[in-house]
Amino acid sequence: MAEPIRVLVVDDSSFMRGALVRMIERDPRFKVVDVGRNGREGVEKAQALKPDVMTLDIEMPEMNGLEALKEIMASVKTPVIMVSTLTEAGAESTMKALELGAVDFLPKALSDKDNNIFKGAENLHEKLLAATGASKTSRISAPAPLKVGLPPVSGVTKVDARIVVIGSSTGGPKALQTVISQLPKNLPVPVVVAQHMPAQFTKALAHRLDETCTPTVKEIAHGEVMQPGVVYIAPGGYHLRVGATGVSVDEDKGESPYKPSVDVLAESVRTTLGKHVLAVMLTGMGNDGTREFVALKKAGAHVIAQDQASSVVYGMPRAVLEAGGADEVLPLEKIGMRIRALLGV
């Protein structure tokens, strides 16, 4: 049997440290090699032990999680999952952590009996696996090779799109920043994004992207009429649908385990606009969006998938590609400029 994935847990709360250790070690694929009580200990133990992955609390004494993350990224570059409070300040700090190099985050949400961190052991394991660059089975066998070759870059020079739809998950916030920062204010169509993320955090994501990118970026509201050149982020914890007269933001009724769901959003766009769509699938775990991106391509829409080399997790783009749903595959740093070219700006 393969060696377990070595995890370092850093949190100033002894209760939380113990809880995380127990949660992580429920799965025999993981072994917690040590714990740290503050950011300084986290940096020292990451450098000494060189774990495969670590969890890092944001709010800690002596050295907080953001300061520790900067040092870790500058030295050992251990993959990091941030553990964040479900507050506005915690969400803003989490967005900064993702910019600094954290792979993903897990909200504590201790006051939410249905969605708190202790309900999500499987989710934590998936995030840890993703952070180490492993699939659920890659510790046993190598990932299966791609069943299809990469399609050549499309000869299409312009598309008749009335909207850009982007789907993303793990690694998405940083990928979105790269793509959106390449877009101009005068983009002739709206951009709508379904990023897998809990409520509260999407507002912080929109705020951070609005601060750092040229276009206006905002979290979309129920009933809003979208405007050209604006980037709209679907609210976390809800499904977003685009209609002929505006958008609807609704609670999940069993449509998808992901809220917001790329499939739910893309289906509404396809139903409303048919082939007049430019769709982009960025980094993320799983296959949310594959069904509807394939349907969009069949309807005549143009679909771009991020390539493997630039993806934090090559799950969602790979699923689209293998299902025959991609017109072209591009590295992250070229996607924003390709969107501009296809829209003629």
C-alpha positions as CSV (number, residue, x, y, z in Angstrom):
1,M,0.0,0.0,0.0
2,A,1.2,3.5,-0.8
3,E,2.5,5.8,1.9
4,P,-0.3,8.0,3.3
5,I,-0.5,11.7,2.4
6,R,1.3,13.6,5.2
7,V,-0.7,16.6,6.6
8,L,0.3,19.4,8.9
9,V,-2.5,21.1,10.9
10,V,-2.0,24.7,12.1
11,D,-4.7,26.3,14.3
12,D,-4.5,28.3,17.5
13,S,-7.6,26.5,18.9
14,S,-6.7,23.2,20.6
15,F,-10.4,22.2,20.0
16,M,-10.1,22.9,16.3
17,R,-6.7,21.2,16.0
18,G,-8.1,18.0,17.6
19,A,-11.2,18.1,15.5
20,L,-9.3,18.5,12.2
21,V,-6.8,15.7,13.1
22,R,-9.7,13.4,13.8
23,M,-11.5,14.4,10.6
24,I,-8.5,14.0,8.4
25,E,-7.4,10.6,9.9
26,R,-10.9,9.1,9.3
27,D,-9.5,8.4,5.9
28,P,-6.5,6.0,5.9
29,R,-5.0,7.8,2.9
30,F,-4.0,10.6,5.3
31,K,-1.6,10.9,8.2
32,V,-1.3,14.0,10.4
33,V,2.4,14.4,11.0
34,D,2.2,17.3,13.4
35,V,0.2,20.3,14.6
36,G,1.1,24.0,15.0
37,R,-0.5,26.5,17.4
38,N,0.3,29.7,15.5
39,G,1.6,31.0,12.2
40,R,5.2,31.0,13.3
41,E,5.1,27.3,14.3
42,G,3.3,26.6,11.1
43,V,6.2,28.1,9.0
44,E,8.8,26.3,11.1
45,K,7.2,22.9,10.9
46,A,6.4,23.2,7.2
47,Q,10.0,24.0,6.6
48,A,11.3,21.2,8.8
49,L,8.8,18.4,8.0
50,K,8.0,19.3,4.4
51,P,4.4,17.8,4.6
52,D,2.5,17.0,1.4
53,V,-0.2,19.4,2.3
54,M,-1.3,21.6,5.3
55,T,-4.3,23.3,6.7
56,L,-3.7,26.8,8.0
57,D,-6.1,29.0,10.1
58,I,-6.3,32.6,9.1
59,E,-6.8,34.3,12.5
60,M,-3.9,33.3,14.9
61,P,-1.6,35.1,17.4
62,E,2.1,35.9,16.9
63,M,1.9,35.4,13.1
64,N,-1.5,35.2,11.3
65,G,-2.3,32.8,8.5
66,L,-1.7,35.3,5.7
67,E,1.8,36.2,7.0
68,A,2.6,32.5,7.5
69,L,1.3,31.7,4.0
70,K,3.6,34.3,2.4
71,E,6.7,32.7,4.1
72,I,5.6,29.2,3.2
73,M,5.1,30.2,-0.4
74,A,8.5,31.9,-0.5
75,S,10.3,28.9,0.9
76,V,8.9,25.3,0.8
77,K,5.8,26.0,-1.2
78,T,3.7,23.4,0.6
79,P,0.2,23.2,-0.8
80,V,-2.1,25.0,1.7
81,I,-5.8,24.7,2.5
82,M,-7.0,27.8,4.5
83,V,-9.5,27.4,7.3
84,S,-11.6,30.5,7.5
85,T,-14.4,32.1,9.6
86,L,-17.7,32.7,7.9
87,T,-17.6,36.5,8.3
88,E,-17.1,39.4,5.9
89,A,-13.6,39.9,7.2
90,G,-12.8,36.2,7.1
91,A,-14.0,36.1,3.5
92,E,-11.9,39.0,2.4
93,S,-8.8,37.5,4.1
94,T,-9.5,34.2,2.3
95,M,-9.6,35.9,-1.1
96,K,-6.2,37.4,-0.3
97,A,-4.9,34.0,0.8
98,L,-6.0,32.5,-2.6
99,E,-4.1,35.3,-4.4
100,L,-1.0,34.6,-2.3
101,G,-1.0,30.9,-3.4
102,A,-3.4,28.9,-1.1
103,V,-5.0,26.2,-3.2
104,D,-8.4,26.3,-1.6
105,F,-10.2,27.0,1.7
106,L,-12.7,25.5,4.1
107,P,-15.1,27.7,6.1
108,K,-15.6,26.8,9.7
109,A,-19.2,28.0,9.8
110,L,-19.5,26.8,13.4
111,S,-22.9,28.5,14.0
112,D,-24.4,26.7,11.0
113,K,-25.6,23.3,12.2
114,D,-26.1,22.0,8.6
115,N,-23.0,23.3,6.9
116,N,-20.3,23.6,9.6
117,I,-16.8,22.2,9.1
118,F,-17.6,19.0,11.1
119,K,-20.2,18.0,8.5
120,G,-17.7,18.1,5.7
121,A,-15.0,15.4,6.3
122,E,-15.4,14.1,2.8
123,N,-15.2,17.6,1.4
124,L,-12.0,18.2,3.4
125,H,-10.5,15.0,2.1
126,E,-11.3,16.0,-1.5
127,K,-9.7,19.4,-1.0
128,L,-6.6,17.9,0.5
129,L,-6.3,15.4,-2.4
130,A,-6.8,18.2,-4.9
131,A,-4.1,20.3,-3.1
132,T,-1.6,17.6,-3.4
133,G,-2.3,17.3,-7.1
134,A,-3.8,13.8,-6.6
135,S,-7.1,12.3,-7.7
136,K,-8.9,10.0,-5.4
137,T,-7.0,7.0,-6.8
138,S,-3.7,8.5,-7.8
139,R,-2.0,7.2,-4.7
140,I,-2.8,3.7,-5.9
141,S,-2.4,4.1,-9.7
142,A,-1.6,6.8,-12.1
143,P,-4.5,8.8,-13.6
144,A,-5.9,7.4,-16.7
145,P,-4.6,9.1,-19.9
146,L,-6.7,11.4,-21.9
147,K,-9.1,9.5,-24.1
148,V,-8.9,12.1,-26.8
149,G,-6.1,14.3,-28.1
150,L,-6.1,18.1,-27.6
151,P,-8.0,19.7,-30.4
152,P,-6.0,22.3,-32.4
153,V,-6.6,25.9,-31.7
154,S,-9.8,26.8,-33.6
155,G,-9.6,28.7,-36.9
156,V,-12.6,30.7,-35.7
157,T,-11.7,34.4,-35.6
158,K,-15.0,35.9,-34.3
159,V,-18.2,34.5,-32.7
160,D,-21.7,35.9,-32.6
161,A,-22.0,35.8,-28.8
162,R,-24.4,37.7,-26.6
163,I,-22.9,36.5,-23.3
164,V,-19.7,34.9,-21.9
165,V,-20.3,32.1,-19.4
166,I,-17.4,30.9,-17.2
167,G,-17.4,27.9,-14.9
168,S,-14.7,27.3,-12.2
169,S,-14.0,25.6,-8.9
170,T,-10.8,24.7,-7.1
171,G,-8.1,27.2,-8.2
172,G,-10.9,29.4,-9.8
173,P,-10.5,32.7,-7.9
174,K,-6.9,33.1,-9.1
175,A,-7.7,31.8,-12.6
176,L,-10.6,34.2,-12.8
177,Q,-8.3,37.1,-11.8
178,T,-6.0,36.2,-14.6
179,V,-8.7,36.0,-17.2
180,I,-10.8,39.0,-16.1
181,S,-7.7,41.2,-15.8
182,Q,-7.2,40.8,-19.6
183,L,-10.7,42.0,-20.4
184,P,-11.6,45.6,-21.2
185,K,-14.4,47.8,-19.9
186,N,-15.9,48.0,-23.4
187,L,-16.6,44.3,-23.7
188,P,-19.8,44.2,-25.9
189,V,-21.5,41.5,-23.8
190,P,-21.9,40.6,-20.1
191,V,-19.8,38.0,-18.5
192,V,-21.4,35.6,-15.9
193,V,-19.4,33.3,-13.6
194,A,-20.4,30.3,-11.6
195,Q,-17.6,29.7,-9.2
196,H,-18.1,26.9,-6.6
197,M,-18.1,28.8,-3.3
198,P,-20.2,29.2,-0.2
199,A,-22.4,32.2,0.4
200,Q,-20.6,35.3,1.7
201,F,-17.3,34.3,-0.1
202,T,-18.6,35.2,-3.6
203,K,-19.3,38.7,-2.5
204,A,-15.7,39.0,-1.3
205,L,-14.5,37.4,-4.5
206,A,-16.5,39.9,-6.6
207,H,-15.1,42.8,-4.5
208,R,-11.6,41.6,-4.8
209,L,-11.8,41.1,-8.6
210,D,-13.5,44.5,-8.9
211,E,-10.5,46.1,-7.1
212,T,-7.8,44.3,-9.1
213,C,-9.3,44.1,-12.7
214,T,-10.4,46.7,-15.3
215,P,-14.0,45.7,-15.8
216,T,-16.7,46.2,-13.2
217,V,-17.2,43.0,-11.2
218,K,-20.1,42.4,-8.9
219,E,-22.1,39.7,-7.2
220,I,-25.4,39.5,-9.2
221,A,-28.8,40.0,-7.6
222,H,-32.1,38.4,-8.2
223,G,-34.0,40.2,-11.0
224,E,-31.0,42.1,-12.2
225,V,-30.7,43.0,-15.9
226,M,-27.2,42.4,-17.0
227,Q,-25.2,45.1,-18.8
228,P,-22.4,44.7,-21.4
229,G,-18.9,44.9,-20.1
230,V,-19.8,43.9,-16.5
231,V,-18.7,40.7,-14.9
232,Y,-21.3,39.1,-12.7
233,I,-20.5,36.5,-10.0
234,A,-23.2,34.0,-9.1
235,P,-24.0,34.2,-5.4
236,G,-22.6,31.3,-3.4
237,G,-25.1,28.8,-2.0
238,Y,-27.7,29.5,-4.7
239,H,-28.4,28.7,-8.4
240,L,-28.2,31.4,-11.0
241,R,-30.4,31.3,-14.1
242,V,-30.3,33.8,-17.0
243,G,-33.7,34.6,-18.6
244,A,-34.9,36.8,-21.4
245,T,-35.9,39.6,-19.0
246,G,-33.4,39.2,-16.3
247,V,-31.8,36.7,-13.9
248,S,-33.1,34.6,-11.1
249,V,-31.3,33.6,-8.0
250,D,-32.9,30.6,-6.4
251,E,-32.3,28.1,-3.6
252,D,-31.4,24.5,-4.6
253,K,-34.3,22.1,-5.1
254,G,-32.1,19.1,-5.7
255,E,-30.7,20.2,-9.1
256,S,-27.1,19.9,-8.1
257,P,-24.7,19.3,-5.2
258,Y,-22.9,22.5,-6.4
259,K,-24.3,25.8,-5.5
260,P,-23.9,27.7,-7.8
261,S,-23.9,25.0,-10.4
262,V,-22.3,25.5,-13.8
263,D,-24.7,23.1,-15.4
264,V,-27.7,25.0,-14.0
265,L,-26.4,28.3,-15.3
266,A,-25.3,27.0,-18.7
267,E,-28.6,25.3,-19.3
268,S,-30.5,28.6,-18.7
269,V,-28.1,30.4,-21.0
270,R,-28.5,27.8,-23.7
271,T,-32.3,27.8,-23.4
272,T,-32.4,31.6,-23.6
273,L,-29.7,32.4,-26.2
274,G,-29.0,29.1,-28.0
275,K,-25.8,29.3,-30.0
276,H,-25.1,32.9,-29.2
277,V,-22.8,32.0,-26.3
278,L,-19.1,31.9,-25.6
279,A,-18.4,29.4,-22.8
280,V,-15.2,28.9,-20.8
281,M,-14.4,26.1,-18.4
282,L,-11.6,26.8,-15.9
283,T,-9.8,24.7,-13.3
284,G,-11.8,22.7,-10.8
285,M,-12.7,19.3,-9.3
286,G,-15.4,17.1,-10.8
287,N,-17.5,17.5,-13.9
288,D,-20.1,20.1,-13.1
289,G,-20.9,21.9,-16.4
290,T,-19.9,19.1,-18.7
291,R,-23.4,18.1,-19.7
292,E,-24.4,21.6,-20.6
293,F,-21.2,22.7,-22.2
294,V,-21.5,19.7,-24.5
295,A,-25.1,20.8,-25.3
296,L,-24.0,24.4,-25.9
297,K,-21.3,23.2,-28.4
298,K,-23.9,21.0,-30.2
299,A,-26.2,24.1,-30.3
300,G,-23.5,26.0,-32.1
301,A,-21.9,27.9,-29.2
302,H,-18.1,28.3,-28.9
303,V,-16.4,26.5,-26.0
304,I,-12.9,27.0,-24.5
305,A,-11.4,24.7,-21.9
306,Q,-8.3,25.5,-19.8
307,D,-5.4,23.2,-20.5
308,Q,-3.9,20.7,-18.0
309,A,-0.6,22.4,-17.4
310,S,-2.1,25.7,-16.2
311,S,-5.0,24.1,-14.2
312,V,-4.7,23.7,-10.4
313,V,-7.1,20.7,-10.7
314,Y,-7.7,19.3,-14.2
315,G,-11.1,17.9,-13.5
316,M,-13.8,20.2,-15.0
317,P,-11.9,21.2,-18.1
318,R,-10.8,17.6,-18.7
319,A,-14.4,16.3,-18.4
320,V,-15.6,18.8,-21.0
321,L,-12.7,17.9,-23.3
322,E,-13.2,14.1,-23.0
323,A,-17.0,14.5,-23.6
324,G,-16.3,16.3,-26.9
325,G,-17.5,19.6,-25.6
326,A,-14.4,21.8,-26.3
327,D,-13.8,23.8,-29.5
328,E,-10.3,24.7,-28.2
329,V,-8.0,24.2,-25.3
330,L,-5.8,27.1,-24.1
331,P,-3.4,27.9,-21.3
332,L,-4.9,30.2,-18.7
333,E,-2.8,33.2,-19.6
334,K,-4.2,33.2,-23.2
335,I,-7.9,32.8,-22.4
336,G,-8.7,36.4,-21.6
337,M,-7.1,37.7,-24.8
338,R,-8.8,34.9,-26.8
339,I,-12.2,36.1,-25.4
340,R,-11.3,39.6,-26.6
341,A,-10.4,38.4,-30.1
342,L,-13.5,36.3,-30.5
343,L,-15.7,39.2,-29.5
344,G,-13.7,41.6,-31.7
345,V,-12.3,44.0,-29.0
